[in-house]
């Protein structure tokens, strides 16, 4: 799990070719201030999940799938921490 890097690209589910992550997030109307903090899950240098948005087509679950990794993202709420 890492922050996005300049030039990152992945194959969005349902597509054949790579798409730049910057363009993907822009097309999904993710605000610029959130784009710069976007996390991705990578395996062997390849993005397999854009956290909160899309999985890569290269790791789709099929009838051939033998193992599945489930990741839960828990967002911190700074306002709730300050109220405590």
N, C-alpha and C positions, 0 to 999 in steps of 0.2 A: 504494500500500500504506500503510495507516494503522491506528492503534489504533481500536477501536470507540468510538463516541460515544453519550452518552445519547440515547435516542429512535431509534437506528438500527433499520431494518427492511429485510427483503428477502423475495423470493418463493422459498422453498425448492423445489428440483427436485421435481416431482410434485404441487405445490400450485398453486392458482389465485390466491389472495390473499396479501397481505403478512403477515408475522409479525414481531413485535418480536424483535430479536436477543437481548435479555435473556431473554425467555421461551423462545426456541429453545434457548439454551445451558442454561438451567435444566432444560428437558425432556430434554435429552441428558445430564443429570447431570454437566455440566462443573463442577468445584469452583469456588467463588466466587473464590478467589485466582487461578485461571487465567482466569476470565471477564474480570477487570479488565485483563488483558494481551492479550486476544484481538485478533489482527490480521485485517483484512479487506482485500480488493482491491475498489476502487471504480472505476467508469468514469462520468464525467459526474455524480457525486454519487450514483450507484446502486450498491449493493453487488452484486457479481457473484460473489464467492467469500468464504465464511467459512473462512479458512485452517485446514486440517486437518479440516474438517467437511462442508461442503456448498457446491455451486454453486447459483447462482440459476437458476430455471427460465427466466429471460429470456435466458440465454446458452447454452442447451443446444445441443449439436452435433447437427445434422440432416443430411439429404441435401442441403439447400440451403447448408450451411456451406462457405465458400470459404477461410477462414483460421482457424487455431487458434493460440492463444498458450499455450505450455507454461511453467509456472512451477514451479521446484523449490525447496522450502523446506529449508534445512539448519539444523538446530537446533544451537546451540552447547552444549557440555557443559562448564560451569565446573569441574567436578571433574577432568576430563581436563586442562584447562589448568593447574590448580594442581599436578598430578602431574608436569608437564614440568619 
